[in-house]
Amino acid sequence: MSATGIGASVRRKEDLRFITGRGQYTDDVNRPGQGYAFFVRSPHAHANIRKIDSNAAAKMPGVLAILTGDDIAADKVGGLICGWMIHSKDGSPMKAGAHPALAQGKVRYVGDHVAVVIAESLAEARDAAEKVEVDYEVLPAVVDMNAATKKGAPVIHDVADNNTVYNWHLGDKAATDAAFAKAKHVTKLDIVNNRLVPNPMETRAAVGDYEPGTESFTLYTTSQNPHVARLVISAFIGVAPENKLRVIAPDVGGGFGSKIFIYAEEVVCVWAAKKVGRPVKWTADRTEAFLCDAHGRDHLTHAELAIDESGRITGLRVHTLANLGAYLSTFSSSVPTYLYAPLLSGQYDIPAIYAEVDGIYTNTAPVDAYRGAGRPEATYVVERLVEVAARETHVDPAKFRQKNFITKFPHQTPVIMAYDAGNYDASLQKAMEMADYKNIGKRKAESERHGKLRGIGISAYIEACGIAPSAAVGSLGAGVGLWESAEVRVNPIGTVEILTGSHSHGQGHETTFAQLVSDRLGIPLDAVSIVHGDTDKVQMGMGTYGSRSGAVGMSAIVKALEKIEAKAKKVAGFCMEASEKDIEFKDGKFTVRGTDKSMDFGAVALQAYIAHKFNGQELEPGLKESAFWDPTNFTFPAGVHICEVEIDPETGITHIERWSAVDDFGNVINPMIVEGQVHGGIAQGIGQAMCENAVYDAKGQLVTASFMDYCMPRADDLPSYQVGMTQTPCPSNPLGIKGCGEAGAIAAPPALINAITDALGTENVPMPATPQAVWRLAQKSITRKAAQ
Amino acid sequence: MYAFNYSRAETGRKAVNLISKNEDAKFLAGGQTLLPTMKQRLASPGALIDLSGAADLKGIEMKGRNLVIGAMTRHFDVATSELVKEKIPALADLAGMIGDPAVRNRGTMGGSVANNDPAADYPSACLALNATIITNKRKIPADEFFTGLFETALEEGELITKISFPVPNKAAYEKFRNPASRYAIVGVFVAKKGKDVRVAVTGAGSNGVFRPSNFEAALTAKFHVKSLEGVSAKAEGLNSDIHADAAYRAHLIGVMARRAVAKANAK
């Protein structure tokens, strides 16, 4: 292993500019003559718009334009789309209501975009926006999923009866019912997967620009996938054809999924740039981020697990209500269906599974993918059920899991997925050792002596990452293929630019991707630059989400590098007067086999461009190759996290004493970055389990619309993590990579909740397990113990 | 934020002069509440009179048996002052628990006390330590100063110049933080001076900071944790929100009071 190659914990190349304030984010982009957009948003969760009067507002100082849904309609700007078709049990397509970029006649959640004011300054735009008079006919709102599907509930979209987008299912109902009929024991659990607000550090922003000379648009935006944004804005929304629309996603300060989607504000900025004749800039403030970024999770689930007399799981039955909010966001329909139910087998050999999922409209912000997207929800269901089943059948939760682990690979689950490789028991054993699982009884007794309650919780998670392959996702309803592209441009002096369709918004691609190239070409890390986030530079790409950039994006780079090597060997052959078959490439040197003749990579690159040593008809000059990679399967990272807590029953405060994480990500490029991803993921998982909760009141007002009430985890809420690894390389990509971006967020919530319920001796505690909720249960637990 | 006029006063007297000429003006102390509120357009004073340059409003000194702290003294200065740590360590302790380092480096004692946020920390210290709030016009006992939610005895244009704290024999502050905002859900300040025991609760009362008489009576008999056995706060009249309902707050008052007494006695 070289000091900068695959497997080395190289320091992140991008961090110098980030931590010295030299990053260039969308809000740092300023175009000459730009106007500033401020959106008039609905204060009501559900209302008809009778009239918008912007006459007074239009006369305010600095106002350039005030645009409404009528202007959108007049210009035939298409609505926002949901790009994944889901069919209900009865075969009918999902009921997708229209989602105009500016409201047309009706608003459906607090924050819904009603009009935009564009002015010379942001303050002037805001002042004028206050003068836009919107005459609302307020309608009853519904935020609760059970209420939304009842007869007589407010109708959010006319196309969706009972506010139901779909009644979807997966698995074999008859086989599952049969398993339950024969079961020795059935564990039942009602599970709430709480609604989260993504809260990346950088809020969304957009700058739309129009060049009348070439009739071309540029959109600078905070996107995890600029090419998909261009495709949607061009093909569906119709602002401009693709060749006249450039989308640039410069440095992006976190996304967690919320920046995958194509939102109204970005569309409005690019459309308005031409209409107003000025570049148009918008940056969300934190309140707008709370109200309008697509939220995450929000499931209500009833789940049952069938167990036979030997303690083996024989069946799993799940019914989930998934809140999709007021409109279908870009990938929202897929999250509680194909990104969720296919993971319900967990790490276990479960012969029969049947899942039903009802997608529900409510008068709340749209809900879409958030770190893990469907997989945390599935893991939470499985790992809570398994834990409770073990306790109910008086089996140690670790042993219960071991008994039911899948041990032979490949393994076909009853819910689509074919797991390719893994060693689940190895991760469990290692995690138990790190957690000193065997001595937990002593530590519990010690805590009890001090009036505290101690508990331990296991989470054995699996996820499907490297979201792909195209044919597979296409058959499940995806509107796009999920491959990745790469282009390798070798410069004449042997430096290299890698153009990738992946996008980094914190993951460190500029480092890890360069490590791969440095390793393969034998050139220094600094000789490699990673180019991403600009549709004029990178031809096409699918972006970064679902832990796909390593497994899919880097595989595309490997494929392109192989082509580079093949071409370079030809060049070297001409230069050293040898057959290309006799050229060996190792450690950055091309050598004629069996001789001492060699050329280094830079010399070959130079000769490729000088092209004196060969005839242009025999070999094309230059050294540049591209490749697309479409894998044959998802990847299946898995692992075991064990959490140990101590609860102060007097206050309900839960202190995380110990966190032992063992993950199998297959091969690892940069262990330090991987560990960082695990830390961040666990932090978000702990956030969900203990702190975060998006709460709407009955009228549809977001009660937790600021950090005063929305509890983000802070450093002192989090423990120091012990992170370990096991490795089974992924067989379906050339690097053996599985993906690590979401694992922590998937693994953490059930580990923590299992630990808290263990400490309290209760079956369930709803997330987030706040001090108040834990205190109430602790009082009951103490009363119960006293009664015994 | 709406546009506003800004002026800077070099002394307390000049600040009072400036505000008397402008009905629509507000004093700007540390700005840790006022500025965010203005940014959100929830407050729109026509003018701000910045007190940060008024040196006469800053400083910490002993006057007789009282610790006197200038209104523009920052939380950081109180938290780290050797004099405060020696004379009323509980007050330094409290100041170190306010907000985060950024807030403590800007926020001031006078600003906090004048704002009387029902979840702020200083009002409980003022009340429990029987402080006197000194303004440009008069001296107001803490018991008469805090009159309701964000309400004080201050009149239009009246400026807090300093706060005088009688040095207690024993005192301590315990706070249960709101998990999101880290403001006090319940903060309890206990102080013993001679035979007099005072207890003040912040964060919990629906009318702001208050003194629970049953706790004071129990502790006056004997300043010991055991005195509080069986003494509890009533949920009635306490705040309820998504983080803590009134019953939980009532329970926490008991817990924080016992812990504060234990802490005060440990010193």
Chai-1 contact restraints between the chains, C-beta under 6 A:
chainA,res_idxA,chainB,res_idxB,connection_type,confidence,min_distance_angstrom,max_distance_angstrom,comment,restraint_id
A,E650,B,V255,contact,1.0,0.0,6.0,A-B,restraint_1
A,T651,B,V255,contact,1.0,0.0,6.0,A-B,restraint_2
A,V695,B,I242,contact,1.0,0.0,6.0,A-B,restraint_3
A,M708,B,S181,contact,1.0,0.0,6.0,A-B,restraint_4
A,D709,B,A180,contact,1.0,0.0,6.0,A-B,restraint_5
A,C711,B,P179,contact,1.0,0.0,6.0,A-B,restraint_6
A,C711,B,A180,contact,1.0,0.0,6.0,A-B,restraint_7
A,Q772,B,A244,contact,1.0,0.0,6.0,A-B,restraint_8
A,Q772,B,Y248,contact,1.0,0.0,6.0,A-B,restraint_9
